[in-house]
Structures are given as structure tokens and as C-alpha cells.
Amino acid sequence: MGGLGGEVRAPTQDEAWAKFESEIRAQIEERFGLFLDAPLTREAAYRKMWRDEESNSWVLDYHFSK
């Protein structure tokens, strides 16, 4: 049990993925020793992303666990 989840927002899908990889993933894996549950690949991330029409941004939800 346990883990950490959240979301990344960016104007494009490419930027959301890049932001997740550079700012979120490395930091959580190194700092907390957690493992990525989802999305495991770039392709999976693109399928999972959704467009927030209100903020006009792409949203990528993620989850890490022990």
C-alpha cells in the first residue's frame, strides 16, 4: 500500500511528457525510492493524457508505489 500520485499540465502532449520525465519522475524515484506504476511508456502516457478545455492544457496523471 501507499504511493504517490499527481498530474502534470502543459500546453502540448510533448511538453507534458518532457516535464514529467525531467521534473517529476527522476525526482520521485531518486528522492523517495518509489517505482512508476503508470504511465510506463511514452505511448501509454499519450493514450492516458486528456485535454482540459478550461485551462487549455494537456493533463497527464501519474502514480508511483513502493
Secondary structure, DSSP 8 states (H G I E B T S, - for coil): ---EEEEEEESSHHHHHHHIIIIIIHHHHHHH--EEEE--SHHHHHHH-EEETTTTEEEEEEEEE-
